[in-house]
Every structure is written in C-alpha cells, then in structure tokens.
Amino acid sequence: MKTIKHVLLIMLVLCGVTLSQVFAEEKEAGKGFAGKEYDLGISLGIWFPGNINIDSDLVAVDADKSSGLLVRAFADAYVAPKFAVGAYGNYSKATLKAGGLESDATFYEFGVAMKPRFLLSPTVALKPGLNIGYRNSTRETIAGLDAADADLSADGMGLNLSVELQIMIEGGYIFHIDGGFLSQPVGGTDDADVAWAPIMYLAAGITF
C-alpha cells in the first residue's frame, strides 16, 4: 500500500502542475463547454448499501455496509478539448454490520482521474471517468471483540467509475448529476484483507 500511495502522490503532483498551468491560461472570453479549460466541482450524495469482505487467518466475514453520506470534490484540467485529467477526493460515513455486531466507519480517499467529455447539446455534456486512488477506512472499536491495540485502520486501492451529466446554467456555472461506483479490489490491515466489489453511489453538485 505504501508503494501505491507514493505513486499516487507523484501523479497528484503532476496533475497539480498541469492544473496550475491551465488556470494561468484560462481565457475570460471563452463561453460554454468549448471555452472551459478546467472544472472545479463538489458533489453531495449517497453511497448505497453493499458488502465489504474482511478476510484474516482467523475468520472471513462479509460485513453489510449501510447507505451513507458521500462528499466528492474534483479538479480537472482539459489537456485536449474533449479529454481531462485531474485529481479528486472522497469522504463517506457508514455503519458496518456482521454477526449481530455493528460499528461506524469512515472512508477517506484521494487520487487521480481521466475523463473524456461528450457534448450532447450546446448546454449538456456527458463526462465519464476512471478514478484510481488511495483509500483509508477506519471503524470504531467493538467492545468485547477488539483488543485495545487492534489495528482498525485499513489502507486500500480505490478503483472507481464516475459518470457526470453536466448542464450549463446561468453565469457559466454547471449543475451536474454524478453517478457511478466505488470499489476496492485490494487493501487491508496487517491482520486482515479488506476489499469490496463495486458499490453504487449517486450525487449532485456544482462545477465552477
């Protein structure tokens, strides 16, 4: 996981350099999608229920994850008229349940994204994206089950799909509906593997 984290940090630095160059070159005269050289967006939504697999030498558990709040933010630079690269961050909270026990969990994630853009009309665009990131998930201690020094913070690789439906509104702002999934093909702690198949989400927000 440390190697993944270091690679992603390098990629984020490169994205930051690209974004700073694009911001410096943004043209005030540009209007509509064709005139945009970058997107800064924030979304608020829900991460739907799903199963999280926790596998150790002692036990294998499929924990039920409840639906939870999802906050997403992104910064994309158009390196070509219809293709952007950028950085993103996710935050979510949910409750995990297994075997009659439950624990609240938080999920933090940051990474890089690649997003083509397809114009459906002069004011509507579709922007799918592949998002690859580093994720940290932490759950609360369960009394009588977890040792005082138990490692409850798991690191993992986020592999996500996002699809933004962008609608240009007054003032050059963009309202977007953002749907897709969050998955973790590999990850865990020193004691257990933690992974899950794609779990859907739906959000909406504003792009500047």
N, C-alpha and C positions, 0 to 999 in steps of 0.2 A: 504493500500500500504506500510506503514511503516513496518508492520509485514513481508510482502513478502520480502522487502529489507533486513531486519535483517536476515531472514532465508537464503537468497541467499548469504549474506556476510559470514555467518558461513560456508556454503557449499564451497564458494570460498577459504576460509582459509584452509579447509580440503583438497581441490584439490591442493592448493599450497604446503601443506606438502607432499602430495603424489608425486607431480611433482618433488619437490626438492630431495626426496629420489631416484626417478627413474633417475634423471640427475646424481646423485652421483654414481649410479651403472651402468651407460651406458658402454657397452663393446666396445672397439675400434675394436675388431676382428669381430664383427657382420657385415654381409653384407646382402643387400636385405631387404625385408619386415620382414623376420624372425629375423633379427638381430636388428631391431629397437625397442627401449623401450619407445620412446616418439616421438611426432610430434609437431613441431612448424610451423605454417602456416600463410600466409597472402594472401588475395584474393582481387581483384578489379573487380567490375562488375556493373550490372544494376538491380535496383528494379523496376519491371514493374508496369504499372498503376493499380489502384484499387479504391475501395470505402471505405471511413472512416466514420463511424456513430458517429455523435455528438448529444447527446440527453440531453436536460435540461428541467426544468419545463416550460420554455417559448417557446421553439422551438425544433424540431427534424430535423436534416439536414444530408443528405448523401453527403459528400464532395467528389469530384473527385480528387484523388491523381495522379499527373503526374508521369512518369517514372523519375528515379533519380539515381545519383551516389550511389553506395554501397561499403563500405570498411569493410572487415571482417578480424579478426585475432583470432587465437586459439592456445591453448597449451593443448595437450592430452597426458596422460600417460597410457601405456598399463599395466593394472593390471592383465591381462591374455594375452596369446599370440594373441588372436583374439578379445579382448574387451578393450576399452579405456574409461577413464573418464577424464574430463578436464574442462577448462574454456574458455570463448570466449568473444569477444567484437564486436559490430557492430556500424557503423556510416553511416547515409544516409541523403540526402537532396532531397526535392521535393517541388512542388507547389500544394497547395490545392485550388480548385475552387468550388464555390457554389453560386447560385443565382446571377450570374454576377459579383461576387466579387472573388478576389484571394489573396492568402497570401503565402509567402515562409515559409517552415517548416523544422526543423532539428530533427533528431531522433538519440538518443544515447541509447546503450543497453549493459549490461554485464550480464553474467550468467554462468550456468554450463551445461555440455553436457555429454551424454552417447552414445558411438559409437562402434558397432561391426564392425569387418573388415573381408571381404570375399576375399580370393585370387582367382583371375580369371586366372592368369598365374604367373610365377616367377617374372614378371615385372609389372603386372597390378593388382590392387585391388579395390574393391568397399567398401566404408565406409559410410553407412547411419548413421544419428544421430538424437537424440531427444535433443533439446536445450530449456532450460527453464531459463528465465532471468527477470531482472528488466529493464524497458524501460522508458525513459523520452523523450517526444516530445514537442517541443516549436514552435509556429508560430509567425510571425510578426504581429504587431498591424495593424488593418484596420481602417484608418481614417474615422470618422463619424459613426463607428459601435461600436468599443471597447472603454470602459471607460479607463481613464488614469491609474487606478489601477486594471484593469481587470487581472484575473489570466489566462495566456495563456500557462502555462507550465503544461502538463498532465503527470501523472505517470501511469504506467500500467504493466501488466504481459505479457512478450513475450513468446509465445509458438510456436516454430519453428521446421520445418523439414529441415535437410540438407542431401544431398547425394553427396559424393565426389568420383569421379573417379580418382584414383591415378595411375600415370605412372612413374615408376622409370627411371631416366635419368643418364647421366654421372656424376660421382663424388658422387654418393649416394643421390643426391637431388631428389625430387619428384615434377613433374608437376601435378597439379590437376585441374579438372573442377568441380565446386561446384554449384549445383542447388538445389532448394527447395522452401520453402515459409516462410514468416514471418506473424504471426498473433498476435492479441491482444484480447483475449476473455473478459478481464475485465480491466478497468482503467478509468482515467478521472481526473478532477479538482474538486474543492469544489463546482463548479456550474454546471458541466455537466459530463455525462458519455462519454467516448471516447473508441471506440472498432472497430475492423475490422476482417473480415473473412480472411482466408489465401490469401496472395498476393505473386505471384511467383517472384523469382529472379534467375539470372544466373551470375556466376562469374568464374574467373580463377586465379590461382596463383601458388606459390611455397611453398613446405613444406620442412623444414630442419630436 
